[in-house]
Amino acid sequence: MAEKRQSKHIKLTSHPGTGAKPIAINWGAQDPATRGPVIATLTNPDHRNVIGTHSGSYAVYRALAVAAKALDPLHIPDLTNTTPAHLLGPHPSWFDSEKIVSIDPYGAVVANVFKDYLDKGYDIRPTIAVTQAHIDMPEIVQAIEAGRLQVDGKVLKNAREAPVVKAAIEPVWYLPAVAKRFGCTESELRRTLFEQTGGMFPELVTRGDLDVFLPPIGGMTVYVFGDPTKLSDPSVTLTARVHDECNGSDVFGSDICTCRPYLAHAIEECIRGVQEGGVGVIVYFRKEGRALGEVTKFLVYNARKRQEGGDSASQYFARTECVAGVQDMRFQELMPDVLHWLGVTKVHRLVSMSNMKYDAIVRSGIEVGERVRIPDDLIPADARVEMDAKMAAGYFVPDGVVPDSDELTKAKGRNLE
């Protein structure tokens, strides 16, 4: 494949870019008009200034709807009354091209800040939506019954209603800075993304002038407890958890891991923190099975349970690596971006035992105070092996806490958060 230089990138193909020169995106610019809108339209290819399309993996369902004649491919959303229920930002971190590299900070307010472009007929779509809701979890009811939480009519309206501001966020990657985060060249990142998606996005290698990519992956949801404006105030105690999706536990209550118990514990801590004058936030990432996927996760479950001697801490991560080839593909380098988007500069109470998450947050410039582990009485019996293995593998272990398993020494040295 012939190579030639176009713009600042090494081209991996001789196929030239086509169409009119798109509106430039100046990542990190403070003025939205200077920064430029993210335009992933399929209705006017000449307007496109990014690689990929909106909705992540759901774009395939959009294609099915078009193929089934259920959706007009030229439909453009009517954004009337869709503006955020609560404005978040802007914050100084929005204007740092290296602080936020995987989210469009202006993604929730395109109808306002890019109105001039919309009026001219540009198909610009939000990548963030902010709304309000109430959450209802049996664990909250149990915490009230146990006396750990109190209904106050505000933070907890009643045992079944905890008000939140929540935001849904689609990933938007600024490729030069993403590559820097992962310690590779932009050309390497583009080529690998192109190859490992089976050539789904040829513009990665044919359009070196396009710096922004909308990857076909799941995004995240943010749940804010209390006043969202306090998230950026380091003098207000912030309780936070960054949680990676586990459908089996989070939704269906499977007891082979600690995911839902830890999530519920973090929500309880957030509510208590708000009642004591602070603010709380839960960030829920779609990274099922350590981003290995649910099929791989279930295969590993079988392999662990059926191995000679049964499930064990010493082989917990080894079985994952045998099936998947790697222990974990979450790579938390991009995770802190959402905290920067919220304006967070200090997390006073991080409800997590993960060193990988802690290290990523601190490396990004956010201060972390106390780290809160899951109470032992919330760990399901079948998840004890998981917890012992994680502790031995380098998870945060508070002073005085001794893991239970006799096999921990066999598991030591495994490098997984």
C-alpha positions in Angstrom: 0.0 0.0 0.0 1.5 3.3 -1.0 2.2 5.9 1.6 2.3 9.7 1.2 2.1 12.6 3.5 -1.1 14.7 3.6 -1.5 17.5 6.1 0.4 16.5 9.3 -0.3 12.7 9.0 1.3 9.8 7.2 -1.2 8.5 4.7 -1.5 4.7 4.5 -3.2 4.7 1.1 -2.9 6.6 -2.1 -6.6 7.2 -2.1 -7.1 11.0 -1.8 -9.6 12.8 0.4 -12.8 13.9 -1.4 -15.4 16.6 -1.1 -15.2 20.2 0.0 -13.0 21.3 2.8 -15.0 20.8 6.0 -15.4 23.2 8.9 -12.2 22.9 11.0 -12.4 21.6 14.6 -9.8 23.4 16.8 -9.9 21.1 19.8 -9.6 22.9 23.1 -10.5 26.4 21.8 -12.5 28.4 24.3 -14.9 30.1 21.9 -17.3 27.5 20.5 -17.3 29.3 17.1 -13.5 28.9 17.0 -13.6 25.3 18.2 -16.2 24.4 15.6 -19.0 21.9 15.7 -18.8 18.1 15.5 -20.6 17.2 12.2 -21.1 13.5 11.6 -24.0 14.0 9.2 -25.0 11.4 6.7 -27.4 13.7 4.9 -24.7 15.9 3.4 -21.3 14.2 3.1 -19.5 17.4 2.2 -20.3 18.8 5.6 -18.8 15.9 7.5 -15.7 16.9 9.6 -15.3 13.8 11.6 -14.8 10.0 11.1 -17.7 7.8 12.1 -21.2 8.6 13.0 -23.4 9.3 16.0 -24.9 6.8 18.5 -21.9 4.5 18.7 -22.8 0.9 18.2 -26.5 1.9 17.9 -25.7 3.3 14.4 -26.1 -0.2 13.1 -29.8 -0.2 14.4 -30.2 3.1 12.6 -29.0 1.4 9.4 -31.5 -1.4 10.0 -34.3 1.1 10.4 -33.4 2.8 7.1 -33.1 -0.6 5.3 -36.5 -1.6 6.7 -38.0 1.7 5.4 -39.0 2.6 8.9 -36.7 5.7 9.0 -36.1 8.3 6.4 -32.3 8.4 5.9 -32.6 12.2 5.4 -34.3 12.8 8.7 -32.8 15.6 10.8 -33.7 15.8 14.5 -35.9 18.6 15.7 -34.0 19.7 18.8 -36.8 22.0 20.1 -37.0 21.8 24.0 -34.2 19.2 24.2 -31.7 21.5 25.9 -30.2 20.3 29.2 -32.4 20.2 32.2 -29.4 21.5 34.1 -26.5 23.3 32.6 -23.1 21.8 33.4 -20.1 23.9 32.7 -18.3 25.4 31.0 -15.2 24.7 33.1 -11.5 25.6 32.5 -10.8 22.0 31.7 -13.0 22.3 28.6 -10.4 24.5 27.0 -7.4 22.2 27.6 -6.9 20.1 24.5 -5.2 17.4 26.7 -7.6 17.3 29.7 -10.6 16.2 27.7 -9.8 14.1 24.6 -12.7 11.5 24.4 -15.8 13.7 25.0 -17.0 16.8 23.1 -17.4 19.3 26.0 -20.0 21.2 23.9 -22.0 18.0 23.1 -25.0 19.0 25.3 -25.4 22.5 24.1 -25.0 22.3 20.3 -28.5 23.7 19.8 -27.4 26.9 21.5 -23.7 27.5 20.8 -23.9 26.3 17.1 -27.3 27.8 16.3 -25.8 29.9 13.4 -24.6 26.7 11.7 -28.0 25.0 12.4 -29.8 27.9 10.8 -27.6 27.5 7.7 -28.7 23.9 7.3 -25.9 22.1 9.0 -27.0 18.7 10.5 -25.3 19.0 14.0 -26.4 16.6 16.6 -25.9 16.4 20.4 -23.5 13.8 21.8 -24.5 14.6 25.4 -28.0 14.9 26.9 -28.7 16.1 30.4 -32.0 15.4 32.2 -33.5 14.9 35.7 -34.9 11.8 37.2 -35.4 9.8 40.4 -33.7 6.5 41.2 -35.4 3.7 43.1 -33.2 0.9 44.5 -34.1 -1.8 47.1 -30.7 -1.2 48.7 -31.6 2.4 49.5 -34.8 1.1 51.2 -32.6 -1.4 53.2 -30.2 1.3 54.2 -33.1 3.4 55.5 -34.6 0.4 57.4 -31.1 -0.3 58.9 -30.8 3.3 60.0 -27.8 4.2 57.8 -29.8 6.7 55.7 -32.6 9.0 56.7 -35.5 10.3 54.6 -35.2 14.1 54.6 -37.7 15.0 51.9 -35.0 16.5 49.7 -32.0 14.3 49.1 -34.3 11.4 49.8 -37.8 12.4 49.1 -39.0 9.1 50.4 -37.7 5.5 50.6 -38.2 5.0 46.8 -37.2 8.4 45.4 -33.7 9.9 45.3 -33.5 12.8 42.8 -30.6 13.0 40.4 -29.3 15.0 37.5 -28.1 12.5 34.9 -26.2 12.9 31.6 -25.8 10.4 28.8 -22.6 10.8 26.9 -21.4 9.4 23.6 -17.6 9.1 23.0 -15.9 11.7 20.7 -12.2 11.0 20.3 -9.6 13.7 19.4 -7.2 11.3 17.8 -3.9 13.2 18.3 -4.4 13.5 22.1 -5.8 10.0 22.4 -2.7 8.6 20.8 -0.6 10.6 23.2 -2.5 9.2 26.2 -1.7 5.7 25.0 1.9 6.4 24.2 1.7 5.6 20.5 1.9 7.7 17.4 -1.3 9.0 15.8 -0.5 7.0 12.6 -0.2 3.8 14.7 -3.5 4.5 16.4 -5.3 5.2 13.1 -3.8 2.2 11.3 -4.6 -0.1 14.2 -8.2 1.2 14.6 -8.7 0.7 10.9 -7.2 -2.8 10.8 -8.8 -4.2 14.0 -12.3 -3.0 13.0 -12.0 -4.9 9.7 -11.6 -1.7 7.7 -14.9 -0.3 8.8 -13.6 3.2 8.8 -11.3 3.8 5.8 -11.3 7.5 6.6 -9.0 6.7 9.4 -6.2 6.2 6.9 -7.5 8.2 3.9 -8.5 11.4 5.6 -5.5 12.6 7.6 -7.1 16.0 7.7 -9.9 14.8 10.0 -8.7 14.6 13.6 -12.0 13.6 15.4 -13.4 10.0 15.5 -16.8 8.9 16.8 -16.0 5.3 17.7 -18.7 2.6 17.6 -18.6 1.8 21.3 -20.7 2.3 24.3 -20.6 5.6 26.1 -21.4 6.4 29.7 -24.1 7.8 32.0 -23.4 10.3 34.8 -25.7 10.4 37.9 -25.2 13.5 40.1 -26.6 13.5 43.6 -27.1 17.0 45.1 -26.3 20.3 43.4 -24.2 19.8 40.2 -22.7 23.2 40.5 -20.8 22.0 43.6 -18.9 19.4 41.7 -16.3 21.9 40.7 -15.9 23.4 44.2 -12.9 21.7 45.9 -14.1 23.0 49.3 -17.3 20.8 49.0 -16.9 17.2 49.9 -17.3 15.1 46.7 -18.1 11.4 47.0 -17.6 9.6 43.6 -17.5 6.2 42.0 -16.5 5.3 38.5 -18.2 2.1 37.7 -17.7 -0.2 34.7 -20.8 -2.0 33.5 -21.6 -5.5 34.7 -25.1 -6.4 33.4 -25.3 -9.8 35.2 -24.7 -8.2 38.6 -25.9 -4.6 38.1 -29.2 -5.6 36.6 -29.9 -9.2 37.4 -28.1 -9.5 40.8 -25.7 -12.4 39.9 -23.7 -13.1 43.0 -20.4 -14.2 41.3 -19.0 -10.7 41.6 -19.2 -7.6 43.7 -20.3 -5.1 41.0 -23.9 -4.3 42.1 -23.1 -4.4 45.8 -20.3 -1.9 45.3 -22.5 0.2 43.0 -25.3 0.3 45.6 -22.8 1.0 48.4 -21.4 3.9 46.4 -24.9 5.3 45.8 -25.6 5.1 49.6 -22.3 6.9 50.3 -23.2 9.6 47.7 -26.7 10.2 49.3 -25.2 10.3 52.8 -22.5 12.7 51.6 -25.1 15.1 50.1 -27.1 15.0 53.3 -24.0 16.1 55.1 -23.5 19.1 52.8 -21.5 17.5 50.0 -22.2 16.3 46.5 -22.0 12.9 44.9 -21.5 11.5 41.4 -21.6 8.0 39.9 -20.2 7.5 36.4 -21.4 4.3 34.7 -19.3 3.2 31.8 -20.4 0.7 29.1 -17.3 -1.6 29.4 -18.9 -5.0 30.0 -16.6 -7.7 31.2 -13.6 -5.4 31.6 -14.3 -4.4 28.0 -13.8 -7.9 26.9 -17.6 -8.4 26.4 -20.2 -10.6 28.0 -19.6 -13.7 25.9 -15.9 -13.7 26.9 -16.9 -13.1 30.5 -19.2 -16.1 30.6 -16.6 -18.3 28.9 -14.2 -17.4 31.6 -16.8 -18.2 34.3 -17.1 -21.7 32.9 -13.3 -22.1 32.7 -12.8 -21.0 36.3 -15.5 -23.2 37.7 -14.5 -26.3 35.7 -10.8 -26.2 36.3 -9.2 -28.8 38.4 -9.6 -27.9 42.1 -12.5 -25.5 41.3 -12.5 -21.8 41.3 -9.5 -20.2 43.0 -7.9 -16.8 43.5 -4.6 -18.0 42.1 -6.2 -18.8 38.7 -8.8 -16.1 38.6 -7.1 -13.8 36.2 -5.1 -16.6 34.4 -8.3 -18.1 33.1 -9.3 -14.7 31.7 -6.0 -14.3 29.9 -6.2 -17.8 28.5 -9.6 -17.1 26.9 -9.2 -13.4 25.9 -5.4 -13.1 25.5 -5.4 -10.2 28.0 -6.7 -9.7 31.5 -8.4 -6.4 31.0 -9.1 -4.0 28.1 -10.6 -1.1 29.9 -7.4 0.9 30.0 -8.6 3.7 32.3 -6.5 6.4 30.5 -9.6 8.0 29.0 -11.8 7.6 32.1 -11.0 10.8 33.9 -12.2 13.0 31.0 -15.8 12.9 32.2 -14.6 14.1 35.6 -12.9 17.0 33.9 -16.0 17.7 31.9 -17.9 18.0 35.2 -15.2 20.5 36.5 -14.0 18.1 39.2 -10.6 19.1 40.6 -10.8 17.0 43.8 -12.5 13.8 44.8 -12.6 13.7 48.6 -14.0 10.2 48.9 -13.4 7.8 46.0 -15.6 4.7 46.4 -13.2 2.2 44.7 -10.5 -0.2 45.5 -9.0 0.0 42.0 -5.5 1.2 41.8 -5.8 1.5 38.0 -8.7 3.9 38.4 -7.1 5.8 41.2 -3.8 6.2 39.3 -5.6 7.4 36.1 -7.5 10.0 38.0 -4.5 11.3 39.9 -2.3 11.3 36.8 -4.9 13.5 35.1 -4.4 16.2 37.7 -7.4 15.5 40.0 -6.6 15.2 43.7 -8.0 12.1 45.5 -8.4 12.0 49.3 -10.0 9.0 51.1 -10.5 5.7 49.3 -13.6 3.8 50.4 -13.6 0.0 50.1 -16.7 -2.2 50.0 -17.7 -3.5 53.4 -17.0 -7.2 53.9 -20.7 -8.0 54.7 -21.7 -6.8 51.2 -19.4 -9.3 49.4 -21.5 -12.3 48.2 -20.0 -15.6 49.2 -19.4 -16.7 45.6 -17.6 -13.4 44.9 -15.0 -14.0 47.7 -12.6 -15.6 45.2 -12.9 -12.5 43.0 -12.2 -10.1 45.8 -9.2 -12.1 47.1 -7.7 -12.3 43.7 -8.1 -8.6 43.1 -6.5 -7.7 46.4 -3.6 -10.0 45.6 -3.3 -8.5 42.1 -2.8 -5.0 43.4 -6.1 -3.6 44.3 -6.1 -1.1 47.1 -6.0 -2.8 50.5 -6.5 -0.5 53.5 -4.1 -0.9 56.5 -5.1 -3.7 58.7 -7.3 -5.5 56.2 -6.0 -9.0 55.5 -7.5 -10.9 52.5 -9.1 -14.2 53.4 -7.8 -16.7 50.9 -4.8 -19.0 51.5 -4.0 -18.9 47.8 -3.2 -15.2 47.6 0.5 -15.7 47.4 0.0 -17.7 44.2 -1.9 -14.8 42.7 0.5 -12.1 43.6 2.3 -10.3 40.7 -0.7 -10.4 38.4 -0.9 -6.9 37.0 -4.6 -6.1 36.9 -6.6 -3.4 38.6 
